[in-house]
Structure formats: C-alpha cells, structure tokens
Amino acid sequence: MKKIVISILIVFMLSMFGVGAVAAAEEKKVLDIDCRSCYLIDAATGTELYSSNADARHPIASMVKIMTTLLALEAIEKDELKLDEMLMISENSSGMGGSQMFLDTGDSYSVSDLMKGIIVASANDACVAIAERLEGSEEAFVDAMNRRAKQLNMSNTFFANCTGLPAPGAYSSAKDVSIMTRELIRHKPYFDYSKIWLENFIHPDGRTTILTNTNKLVRFYAGCDGGKTGYTNEAKFCLSATATKNDMRVISVVVGASESKRRFLDSRKLLDYAFANYRNEIKYKANQEAGRLAVKNGKAKDIAFAPKRDIAELLKRGAQSEMQVEFELYAVKAPVAIGCKVGEAYTVKDGKVIDKIDLLALEGTGKATLGDIYERILGEW
C-alpha cells in the first residue's frame, strides 16, 4: 500500500511540476548533441529553438571571421570599400600562419578575391589584409570588431584578433555567434562566396591555389548555403551553419565538438530538428512590394514600399497563425530616393507588439513640375 501511495505521489508531482523538464531532457537525449555548447535559432525572428550552455564563454577559433566578414561587407555597403578595389599585400598579412590563400607580399589582389579567400577557405592572410585596409592595422580593426559586438548586444564576446588564431583572453558564446551570423547573412553579397565549394584561384604571378570550402554542409546538406568552421587545440571543432527549407531559414551553432565529423553531425541534427518541428509563415517578403504610399508633390502620385527584412511568424508544425501586421506610413514629400525609410511595420500578437521592421521605398520620384501637375489635372477630367 505504501509503495502504491509513493508511486501516485511521484506521478502527481511529475504532472504538476516536472513535465516540461522531462520533455526537455527527452528532447536533448533525442538530439544527442555532444559539444561544449550549441544554439539554434530561426533567422527571420531570432527565436531560440534549441539551446545548451548557449551563454558559456569559450574560444571559437575561426568563427571569429564571421565578424571580420561582417565589418567588410558593411564597409562595402557604405561604399567605404569596393569589391573591385586592389589591395597591396603587406609582409605582415602574407606572413600569417594557419589557414591561408598564400598571398604574395607586394602583389595586389582585389577585395572580391580576398573576401572569397576568407569566406571559402578561412584565409588568415586575407583577413589581415582587409583589416589593414579598413582600419590601418589589425589592432585598430579588432577594436572596431569589439565595438560592433557591443552594438549587437553580444555580451559574452571579446575579440583579440581578426582571425581566431589562439590569443589569451579571447572568447565568445554559441548564442553570440548566432547573433553575428544572423547579422552577416542579411548582406546578400555574402552568398556569392559562401556557396562556393571548390575553386582554383589564380594569383597575379600565375600560381594556382585550390580554395576548398571548410564547411562541408554546403555540399552535403540540402539547403545549407553558408556558415563558418573553426578549429584550434583550445577551441576544438566549431561550426556555425545556416540553411533554408520551405521559406524558413535557421542558424545552428556548435562550439567545442571533440572531432571534425562530430560538429557536422551535431549541426545536421540541429538543422533537422528545426525543419521537422517548425515552419515560418511569411507575411511580407523583403524587397517585394507590400503596398503603395502617396507622395506629396511628386512626379509619381505614389510609390511602392517593402519591408527591410522578411516579416514572418514562427509556428510549431500544425499550429495556426495568430499574428497581425500593422503599417505606420509616413507623410512623404518628393523627392523620394529608393531605399529611404517611409514607415514602420509592427507585428502584433495577443495585443502586444513583438517586432518592428522598417519600411523602405522600392521606387523613387522627383518633384513634380508645373507641366506634370497640369497633365495630371487634364488626365483626371
């Protein structure tokens, strides 16, 4: 009788307090992730889908290059750096150890080729060449990396170099890696390089270096089109990967796996878990017309606008959408330039605003002339 009572009490306590914990434990057991830490998010919303020790601080090896690449692409977007610009390689950058694209001191290489070397082959020499161009020295560039990390609220990150080579005091976390990866993939030019699997790179002197993508999932996992590997004795094997399936993009991060094949296996498990259990319902796509906005005194009466990024709702498989999207449009006067902010979109769920997205002009228009106004009046007769 006593055993029966104890059993009933255990069942009751589990049903009241322990169901969530048991479910979470079972979920982790099913995924069988074997690394120091991992993190999985939906890229559109940033929602956490799976996590293990996500804020723990660890060295991340060449995943540091995610921030290096991000700063370079942001400089290109601001027109502070051009892809066809030729950079002369310093002795300092060409002498970097570890993974390289084997740049020659004194020779000039295009920014585009250097970006390819960083993103595809994890080239340390190319990283330092870009750093020296943007900030004058690697040390100054690292300061810029840490400033950007603070802006992105990466509270468990400190960069000591732009390559990820072993350095005292350098660290990051699985969650922070996902944050900078999410920011990186917002830049479309990144994918011009990240999907390359194998390429013969010809140096100015005619020499050839084979660039091989260190991220094997780009070739062997359907939908994977980007990411960054990392390895040092201290950091062990790391990988940030991004993949898409049925309008859903996710980012997985694995830090400190015991062997190379394990980081790819664990990343597959995380990606598979996301696609099997969740879906994204796209309400409005970035750069696709979401509506039209009247323009005062413009050559055109109205212009098309679109959200800066996809407006999507993350849903469990089988669940129905409960999110609404509301537009707040500005009173706009001509002239209007393509890409300027013309309003904001708010996503609302259960009466609460859960996200805010800028609305940008897809079309531009100049000021209307007297002739334009006259023609418009005649056309309305």
KELUMKOL-805300 format. One record per residue (C-alpha): residue number from 1; residue in three letters; x, y, z. Coordinates in nm, 4 decimals. Last residue first. Layout:
residues N
PT_NUM_ala_X_Y_Z
...
END
This chain:
residues 381
PT_381_trp_-1.1005_6.5276_-6.6267
PT_380_glu_-0.8377_6.3457_-6.4176
PT_379_gly_-0.5880_6.3344_-6.7008
PT_378_leu_-0.6101_6.7099_-6.7505
PT_377_ile_-0.5237_6.7666_-6.3839
PT_376_arg_-0.2298_6.5231_-6.4073
PT_375_glu_-0.1019_6.6900_-6.7212
PT_374_tyr_-0.1078_7.0326_-6.5497
PT_373_ile_0.0690_6.8963_-6.2397
PT_372_asp_0.3425_6.7397_-6.4522
PT_371_gly_0.3808_7.0634_-6.6507
PT_370_leu_0.4120_7.2648_-6.3301
PT_369_thr_0.6929_7.0297_-6.2319
PT_368_ala_0.6552_6.7398_-5.9874
PT_367_lys_0.9437_6.6756_-5.7538
PT_366_gly_1.1431_6.3602_-5.8123
PT_365_thr_1.0370_6.0008_-5.7572
PT_364_gly_1.1927_5.6853_-5.6184
PT_363_glu_1.0695_5.3280_-5.6071
PT_362_leu_1.1116_5.0421_-5.3605
PT_361_ala_1.0840_5.2830_-5.0681
PT_360_leu_1.1676_5.1170_-4.7361
PT_359_leu_0.9538_5.0001_-4.4445
PT_358_asp_1.1495_4.9427_-4.1229
PT_357_ile_1.0546_4.6430_-3.9098
PT_356_lys_0.9222_4.6365_-3.5524
PT_355_asp_0.8630_4.3192_-3.3530
PT_354_ile_0.6504_4.1740_-3.0728
PT_353_val_0.3858_4.4447_-3.0352
PT_352_lys_0.1274_4.3139_-2.7891
PT_351_gly_-0.2469_4.2602_-2.8385
PT_350_asp_-0.2177_3.8825_-2.8270
PT_349_lys_0.0275_3.9033_-3.1159
PT_348_val_0.1207_4.2157_-3.3110
PT_347_thr_0.3877_4.2607_-3.5750
PT_346_tyr_0.4577_4.6270_-3.6410
PT_345_ala_0.5640_4.7669_-3.9762
PT_344_glu_0.7381_5.1027_-3.9962
PT_343_gly_0.7333_5.3913_-4.2403
PT_342_val_0.8945_5.5601_-4.5383
PT_341_lys_1.2618_5.4800_-4.4825
PT_340_cys_1.4739_5.5568_-4.7878
PT_339_gly_1.5745_5.2702_-5.0146
PT_338_ile_1.4909_5.4347_-5.3463
PT_337_ala_1.5033_5.8118_-5.3062
PT_336_val_1.1986_6.0366_-5.2555
PT_335_pro_1.1836_6.3946_-5.3816
PT_334_ala_0.9040_6.4492_-5.3060
PT_333_lys_0.7094_6.4662_-4.9807
PT_332_val_0.6159_6.1699_-4.7607
PT_331_ala_0.3625_6.1600_-4.4780
PT_330_tyr_0.4907_5.8483_-4.3012
PT_329_leu_0.3252_5.5066_-4.3061
PT_328_glu_0.2534_5.3009_-3.9930
PT_327_phe_0.1747_4.9502_-4.1140
PT_326_glu_0.0164_4.6781_-3.8975
PT_325_val_0.0905_4.3059_-3.9239
PT_324_gln_-0.1213_4.0535_-3.7335
PT_323_met_-0.0067_3.7320_-3.5693
PT_322_glu_-0.2209_3.4348_-3.4659
PT_321_ser_-0.1160_3.1879_-3.7369
PT_320_gln_-0.2313_2.8284_-3.6942
PT_319_ala_-0.0260_2.5462_-3.5410
PT_318_gly_0.0323_2.2161_-3.7239
PT_317_arg_0.4124_2.2372_-3.7130
PT_316_lys_0.5086_2.4904_-3.4485
PT_315_leu_0.4982_2.8424_-3.5829
PT_314_leu_0.7474_3.1211_-3.6475
PT_313_glu_0.5770_3.4246_-3.7962
PT_312_ala_0.7431_3.6188_-4.0742
PT_311_ile_0.8062_3.9722_-4.1898
PT_310_asp_1.1044_3.9373_-4.4196
PT_309_arg_1.3572_4.2175_-4.3977
PT_308_lys_1.3643_4.5853_-4.4923
PT_307_pro_0.9886_4.5707_-4.5501
PT_306_ala_0.8558_4.6901_-4.8874
PT_305_phe_0.7280_5.0131_-5.0421
PT_304_ala_0.5812_5.1057_-5.3805
PT_303_ile_0.5467_5.4712_-5.4776
PT_302_asp_0.2556_5.7113_-5.5245
PT_301_lys_0.1442_6.0053_-5.7342
PT_300_ala_0.4636_5.9958_-5.9401
PT_299_lys_0.6201_6.3276_-6.0350
PT_298_gly_0.5848_6.4058_-5.6651
PT_297_asn_0.4231_6.6999_-5.4917
PT_296_lys_0.3036_6.4825_-5.1997
PT_295_val_0.3750_6.1117_-5.2328
PT_294_ala_0.1032_5.8523_-5.1647
PT_293_leu_0.2315_5.5150_-5.0443
PT_292_arg_0.1850_5.1808_-5.2140
PT_291_gly_0.1751_4.8299_-5.0696
PT_290_ala_0.3863_4.5302_-4.9695
PT_289_glu_0.6015_4.5267_-5.2825
PT_288_gln_0.8827_4.2711_-5.2609
PT_287_asn_1.2246_4.3822_-5.1341
PT_286_ala_1.1884_4.1825_-4.8125
PT_285_lys_0.8978_3.9423_-4.8153
PT_284_tyr_0.5653_4.0022_-4.6412
PT_283_lys_0.3599_3.7627_-4.4271
PT_282_ile_0.5993_3.4670_-4.4474
PT_281_glu_0.4756_3.1745_-4.2405
PT_280_asn_0.7812_3.0038_-4.0982
PT_279_arg_0.7692_2.6383_-4.0008
PT_278_tyr_0.8777_2.4390_-3.7001
PT_277_asn_0.9244_2.0811_-3.5801
PT_276_ala_1.0923_1.8886_-3.8619
PT_275_phe_1.2803_2.1881_-4.0056
PT_274_ala_1.4269_2.2858_-3.6691
PT_273_tyr_1.5186_1.9310_-3.5647
PT_272_asp_1.6883_1.8646_-3.8982
PT_271_leu_1.9012_2.1773_-3.8552
PT_270_leu_2.0040_2.0775_-3.5033
PT_269_lys_2.0792_1.7188_-3.6002
PT_268_arg_2.2774_1.8290_-3.9035
PT_267_ser_2.4822_2.0644_-3.6866
PT_266_asp_2.5562_1.7795_-3.4460
PT_265_leu_2.6798_1.5580_-3.7302
PT_264_phe_2.8911_1.8385_-3.8792
PT_263_arg_3.0497_1.9149_-3.5420
PT_262_arg_3.1028_1.5416_-3.4816
PT_261_lys_3.2852_1.4895_-3.8110
PT_260_ser_3.5515_1.7351_-3.7010
PT_259_glu_3.6211_1.5835_-3.3609
PT_258_ser_3.5563_1.6598_-2.9934
PT_257_ala_3.2975_1.9310_-3.0540
PT_256_gly_3.3798_2.2670_-2.8947
PT_255_val_3.1097_2.5066_-3.0117
PT_254_val_2.8168_2.4141_-3.2380
PT_253_val_2.5972_2.6903_-3.3799
PT_252_ser_2.2810_2.6437_-3.5855
PT_251_ile_2.1104_2.9122_-3.7914
PT_250_val_1.7663_2.8702_-3.9488
PT_249_arg_1.5999_2.9900_-4.2667
PT_248_met_1.2380_2.9010_-4.3378
PT_247_asp_1.0818_2.9676_-4.6781
PT_246_asn_1.0313_2.5942_-4.7462
PT_245_lys_1.3829_2.4920_-4.6407
PT_244_thr_1.6806_2.7144_-4.5731
PT_243_ala_2.0220_2.6544_-4.4157
PT_242_thr_2.2719_2.8363_-4.1971
PT_241_ala_2.5774_2.6908_-4.0263
PT_240_ser_2.8067_2.7982_-3.7416
PT_239_leu_3.0707_2.5354_-3.6771
PT_238_cys_3.3293_2.4559_-3.4124
PT_237_phe_3.5880_2.1822_-3.3527
PT_236_lys_3.8218_2.2159_-3.0537
PT_235_ala_3.8633_2.5688_-2.9126
PT_234_glu_4.1979_2.5073_-2.7395
PT_233_asn_4.3555_2.2773_-2.9957
PT_232_thr_4.2283_2.5128_-3.2674
PT_231_tyr_3.9392_2.4706_-3.5072
PT_230_gly_3.6717_2.6832_-3.6683
PT_229_thr_3.4029_2.6464_-3.9316
PT_228_lys_3.1854_2.9200_-4.0752
PT_227_gly_2.8415_2.9177_-4.2324
PT_226_gly_2.6593_2.9407_-4.5606
PT_225_asp_2.4331_2.7847_-4.8208
PT_224_cys_2.2837_2.4812_-4.6495
PT_223_gly_1.9606_2.3881_-4.8273
PT_222_ala_2.0385_2.0210_-4.8820
PT_221_tyr_2.3283_1.9137_-4.6591
PT_220_phe_2.6348_1.7591_-4.8291
PT_219_arg_2.7834_2.0371_-5.0389
PT_218_val_2.7398_2.3425_-4.8175
PT_217_leu_2.7447_2.1032_-4.5206
PT_216_lys_3.1169_2.0506_-4.5760
PT_215_asn_3.2006_2.3964_-4.4383
PT_214_thr_3.5762_2.4306_-4.4985
PT_213_asn_3.5093_2.5337_-4.8570
PT_212_thr_3.8080_2.4452_-5.0721
PT_211_leu_4.0242_2.7089_-5.2413
PT_210_ile_4.2862_2.5481_-5.4642
PT_209_thr_4.5801_2.7833_-5.5080
PT_208_thr_4.7213_2.8469_-5.8546
PT_207_arg_5.0348_3.0490_-5.9417
PT_206_gly_5.0081_3.2790_-6.2414
PT_205_asp_5.2086_3.5649_-6.0857
PT_204_pro_4.8896_3.7611_-6.0079
PT_203_his_4.7480_3.4571_-5.8246
PT_202_ile_4.4997_3.2152_-5.9849
PT_201_phe_4.2356_3.0702_-5.7528
PT_200_asn_4.1090_2.7259_-5.8475
PT_199_glu_3.7657_2.6812_-5.6937
PT_198_leu_3.5828_2.4287_-5.4784
PT_197_trp_3.2558_2.4500_-5.2837
PT_196_ile_3.1346_2.8028_-5.3485
PT_195_lys_2.8058_2.8646_-5.1661
PT_194_ser_2.9596_3.1152_-4.9209
PT_193_tyr_3.1002_3.3393_-5.1935
PT_192_asp_2.8049_3.4982_-5.3732
PT_191_phe_2.6116_3.4285_-5.0512
PT_190_tyr_2.7922_3.7100_-4.8699
PT_189_pro_2.6872_3.9564_-5.1410
PT_188_lys_2.3310_3.9383_-4.9983
PT_187_his_2.4110_4.1028_-4.6646
PT_186_arg_2.1474_3.9948_-4.4126
PT_185_ile_2.3553_3.6793_-4.3725
PT_184_leu_2.6087_3.8652_-4.1583
PT_183_glu_2.3606_3.9914_-3.8986
PT_182_arg_2.2297_3.6406_-3.8347
PT_181_thr_2.5858_3.5111_-3.8133
PT_180_met_2.6697_3.7858_-3.5634
PT_179_ile_2.3793_3.6868_-3.3392
PT_178_ser_2.4340_3.3116_-3.3803
PT_177_val_2.7952_3.3524_-3.2675
PT_176_asp_2.6695_3.5404_-2.9628
PT_175_lys_2.4419_3.2496_-2.8692
PT_174_ala_2.7187_2.9925_-2.9068
PT_173_ser_2.9476_3.2017_-2.6888
PT_172_ser_3.2618_3.4123_-2.7374
PT_171_tyr_3.6172_3.4220_-2.6114
PT_170_ala_3.9589_3.5842_-2.6416
PT_169_gly_4.1573_3.6372_-2.3206
PT_168_pro_4.4871_3.4989_-2.4442
PT_167_ala_4.5062_3.4506_-2.8238
PT_166_pro_4.4884_3.1358_-3.0366
PT_165_leu_4.4203_3.2206_-3.4044
PT_164_gly_4.0623_3.3392_-3.4494
PT_163_thr_4.1479_3.5552_-3.7491
PT_162_cys_4.0579_3.9165_-3.6657
PT_161_asn_4.2436_3.9293_-3.3343
PT_160_ala_4.1715_3.9619_-2.9621
PT_159_phe_3.7908_3.9539_-2.9804
PT_158_phe_3.5776_3.9562_-2.6661
PT_157_thr_3.2308_3.8044_-2.6572
PT_156_asn_2.9774_3.7178_-2.3891
PT_155_ser_2.7588_4.0296_-2.4050
PT_154_met_2.6990_4.0210_-2.7787
PT_153_asn_2.4466_4.3055_-2.7603
PT_152_leu_2.4799_4.3799_-3.1349
PT_151_gln_2.6231_4.7255_-3.0611
PT_150_lys_2.8648_4.5627_-2.8165
PT_149_ala_2.9874_4.3240_-3.0870
PT_148_arg_3.0326_4.6185_-3.3225
PT_147_arg_3.2604_4.7899_-3.0711
PT_146_asn_3.4570_4.4675_-3.0274
PT_145_met_3.5118_4.4343_-3.4022
PT_144_ala_3.6117_4.8009_-3.4302
PT_143_asp_3.8770_4.7472_-3.1612
PT_142_val_3.9930_4.4427_-3.3591
PT_141_phe_4.0328_4.6684_-3.6642
PT_140_ala_4.2598_4.9016_-3.4685
PT_139_glu_4.4821_4.6100_-3.3696
PT_138_glu_4.4819_4.4676_-3.7235
PT_137_ser_4.6190_4.7947_-3.8551
PT_136_gly_4.5131_5.0839_-4.0767
PT_135_glu_4.1415_5.0478_-4.0029
PT_134_leu_3.9798_4.9323_-4.3278
PT_133_arg_4.2836_4.8409_-4.5366
PT_132_glu_4.4745_4.6792_-4.2514
PT_131_ala_4.1719_4.4673_-4.1566
PT_130_ile_4.1197_4.3568_-4.5178
PT_129_ala_4.4841_4.2419_-4.5463
PT_128_val_4.4599_4.0793_-4.2022
PT_127_cys_4.1607_3.8713_-4.3058
PT_126_ala_4.3234_3.7752_-4.6389
PT_125_asp_4.6269_3.6333_-4.4575
PT_124_asn_4.4041_3.4338_-4.2230
PT_123_ala_4.2255_3.2566_-4.5089
PT_122_ser_3.9120_3.0724_-4.3960
PT_121_ala_3.8939_2.8917_-4.7326
PT_120_val_3.5502_2.9913_-4.8587
PT_119_ile_3.4586_3.3054_-4.6638
PT_118_ile_3.8071_3.4469_-4.6109
PT_117_gly_3.9519_3.3582_-4.9517
PT_116_lys_3.6400_3.4781_-5.1309
PT_115_met_3.6593_3.8066_-4.9434
PT_114_leu_4.0221_3.8416_-5.0567
PT_113_asp_3.9223_3.7757_-5.4171
PT_112_ser_3.6480_4.0399_-5.4006
PT_111_val_3.8845_4.2905_-5.2376
PT_110_ser_4.1035_4.2533_-5.5420
PT_109_tyr_4.4652_4.1424_-5.5020
PT_108_ser_4.7876_4.3384_-5.5410
PT_107_asp_5.1350_4.1889_-5.5022
PT_106_gly_5.3862_4.3326_-5.2561
PT_105_thr_5.3921_4.0294_-5.0286
PT_104_asp_5.2378_3.7277_-5.2002
PT_103_leu_4.9118_3.5816_-5.0708
PT_102_phe_4.9037_3.2152_-4.9737
PT_101_met_4.5262_3.1539_-4.9505
PT_100_gln_4.5814_3.0787_-4.5846
PT_99_ser_4.4844_2.8527_-4.2940
PT_98_gly_4.7268_2.8789_-4.0017
PT_97_gly_5.0088_3.1292_-4.0006
PT_96_met_5.0083_3.4922_-4.1098
PT_95_gly_5.3135_3.6077_-4.3055
PT_94_ser_5.1183_3.7468_-4.6000
PT_93_ser_4.9390_3.9912_-4.3681
PT_92_asn_5.2540_4.1288_-4.2024
PT_91_glu_5.4533_4.1437_-4.5245
PT_90_ser_5.1849_4.3706_-4.6626
PT_89_ile_4.9601_4.2831_-4.9564
PT_88_met_4.8698_4.5624_-5.1973
PT_87_leu_4.4933_4.5970_-5.2214
PT_86_met_4.3032_4.6348_-5.5499
PT_85_glu_3.9478_4.7718_-5.5336
PT_84_asp_3.6998_4.5685_-5.7397
PT_83_leu_3.4860_4.4791_-5.4370
PT_82_lys_3.4766_4.8385_-5.3199
PT_81_leu_3.5301_4.9697_-4.9664
PT_80_glu_3.3824_5.2766_-4.7945
PT_79_asp_3.0764_5.2492_-5.0199
PT_78_lys_2.8522_5.2096_-4.7126
PT_77_glu_2.7515_4.8608_-4.8339
PT_76_ile_3.1183_4.7756_-4.8887
PT_75_ala_3.2013_4.8864_-4.5337
PT_74_glu_2.9144_4.6708_-4.4018
PT_73_leu_3.0506_4.3778_-4.6035
PT_72_ala_3.3973_4.4204_-4.4506
PT_71_leu_3.2590_4.4538_-4.0989
PT_70_leu_3.0529_4.1367_-4.1430
PT_69_thr_3.3461_3.9406_-4.2824
PT_68_thr_3.5647_4.0178_-3.9805
PT_67_met_3.2705_3.9411_-3.7513
PT_66_ile_3.2196_3.5976_-3.9074
PT_65_lys_3.5987_3.5582_-3.9037
PT_64_val_3.5820_3.4953_-3.5270
PT_63_met_3.4303_3.1581_-3.6269
PT_62_ser_3.7967_3.0846_-3.6961
PT_61_ala_3.8696_2.9726_-3.3378
PT_60_ile_3.5678_2.9900_-3.1040
PT_59_pro_3.7340_3.0218_-2.7625
PT_58_his_3.4722_2.9582_-2.4942
PT_57_arg_3.2316_3.1580_-2.2799
PT_56_ala_2.9084_2.9846_-2.1799
PT_55_asp_2.5978_3.1733_-2.2938
PT_54_ala_2.4478_2.8887_-2.5007
PT_53_asn_2.5084_2.6160_-2.2417
PT_52_ser_2.2646_2.4005_-2.4437
PT_51_ser_1.9940_2.5560_-2.6580
PT_50_tyr_1.7193_2.4715_-2.9038
PT_49_leu_1.4638_2.6745_-3.0979
PT_48_glu_1.5552_3.0276_-2.9892
PT_47_thr_1.3640_3.2918_-3.1840
PT_46_gly_1.5740_3.5337_-3.3885
PT_45_thr_1.2655_3.6208_-3.5943
PT_44_ala_1.3814_3.5614_-3.9517
PT_43_ala_1.6869_3.3516_-3.8645
PT_42_asp_1.5038_3.0910_-3.6565
PT_41_ile_1.7553_2.9933_-3.3930
PT_40_leu_1.9683_2.7009_-3.2747
PT_39_tyr_2.2397_2.7139_-3.0102
PT_38_cys_2.5151_2.4780_-2.9003
PT_37_ser_2.7652_2.4373_-2.6186
PT_36_arg_3.0623_2.2256_-2.5136
PT_35_cys_2.9818_1.9522_-2.7641
PT_34_asp_2.7952_1.6217_-2.7895
PT_33_ile_2.4373_1.6776_-2.9083
PT_32_asp_2.2298_1.3623_-2.8693
PT_31_leu_1.9237_1.5123_-3.0413
PT_30_val_1.6928_1.2515_-2.8854
PT_29_lys_1.8547_1.2960_-2.5444
PT_28_lys_1.8126_1.6699_-2.5690
PT_27_glu_1.4410_1.6272_-2.6425
PT_26_glu_1.3992_1.3753_-2.3597
PT_25_ala_1.5527_1.6196_-2.1141
PT_24_ala_1.3272_1.8980_-2.2386
PT_23_ala_1.0196_1.6761_-2.2095
PT_22_val_1.1195_1.5719_-1.8572
PT_21_ala_1.1712_1.9336_-1.7548
PT_20_gly_0.8391_2.0389_-1.9036
PT_19_val_0.6516_1.7520_-1.7389
PT_18_gly_0.8151_1.8036_-1.3990
PT_17_phe_0.5982_2.0295_-1.1938
PT_16_met_0.2339_1.9234_-1.1775
PT_15_ser_0.2362_1.6025_-1.3810
PT_14_leu_0.5675_1.4991_-1.2322
PT_13_met_0.4424_1.5702_-0.8806
PT_12_phe_0.1244_1.3641_-0.9367
PT_11_val_0.3161_1.0697_-1.0840
PT_10_ile_0.5539_1.0724_-0.7881
PT_9_leu_0.2650_1.0941_-0.5412
PT_8_ile_0.0868_0.8015_-0.7047
PT_7_ser_0.4020_0.5921_-0.6882
PT_6_ile_0.4511_0.6786_-0.3203
PT_5_val_0.0892_0.5771_-0.2424
PT_4_ile_0.1291_0.2452_-0.4270
PT_3_lys_0.4541_0.1700_-0.2474
PT_2_lys_0.2870_0.2333_0.0921
PT_1_met_0.0000_0.0000_0.0000
END
